[in-house]
Amino acid sequence: MKLKVLIIDDEKRAREGLFSQLESKSDQIELVGEASSVQEGLQRIRQLEPDLVFLDVEMGDGTGFDLLKEIGSPDFQLVFVTAFDQYAIQAIKFSALDYLLKPIDPDELSAVVDKAFERALSGGAGGNVNDIKNFIRNEGINNPNDRKIGIKCLDSIKYLPISELSHFSADGSYTKIFMKDGKAILASKMLKHFVEMLEGYTQFVRIHRSTLINIKFVEEFQYSEGGSVLMTNGLKVYPSEDRKKELLHELEKLS
């Protein structure tokens, strides 16, 4: 079995470079075509029915995001390719989608192809299609807090509303995510991943190197025990001494 690969990028040199790098994965993939715009990309997808699409974010006649909205119901796996764009990367991370930064690192490219191939062997695009659908859904929502983030767990990907996330607690190479009802989910990503993902969402405050909280779910700050925070779900978390002042400042804004 080989995955049919389509590259969509408005820069000819970028397409040629990616084609060249992908030649080393010829045992897993077949390069079936390329496109240089959103509209041409839509035509190629419908014509070639690729298994895996490498999609540039910024193109002359629109964005890769526009293309996905036009597709509606994707039946292929997807890897975004982009120059550094904080907004784009945050949006991509929200839906647990894969992406590569330009210039493309060969090892990172090899890893995403291996992942796509393994996913196909296990039964098709699967979760990647759900990731794309979540991405499209999020892009159609005006209120950022109504969006959902894709959480990679050990055996699944869960899509959780930002508005229901209470706090995050580091657990080695994993992160425990607590919901407003107290339910906990173990994510297979380090806390740093979620700190970066939620940058710009001012309700999330890091109160300790191992703890990120949603201050909208703070029930009370308790001065006993050197300072602790009682969340509305009944759980208690503890700020570090050097972050306590910042936390109290943020809580004062709510009063």
Secondary structure, DSSP 8 states (H G I E B T S, - for coil): --EEEEEE-S-HHHHHHHHHHHGGGTTTEEEEEEESSHHHHHHHHHHH--SEEEEESEETTEEHHHHHHHH-S--SEEEEEES--HHHHHHHHHTT-EEEESS--HHHHHHHHHHHHHHHHTTSSTHHHHHHHHHHHHHT-SSGGG-EEEEE-SS-EEEEEGGGEEEEEEETTEEEEEETTS-EEEESS-HHHHHHHTTT-TTEEEEETTEEEEGGGEEEEE-GGG-EEEETTS-EE---HHHHHHHHHHHHHH-
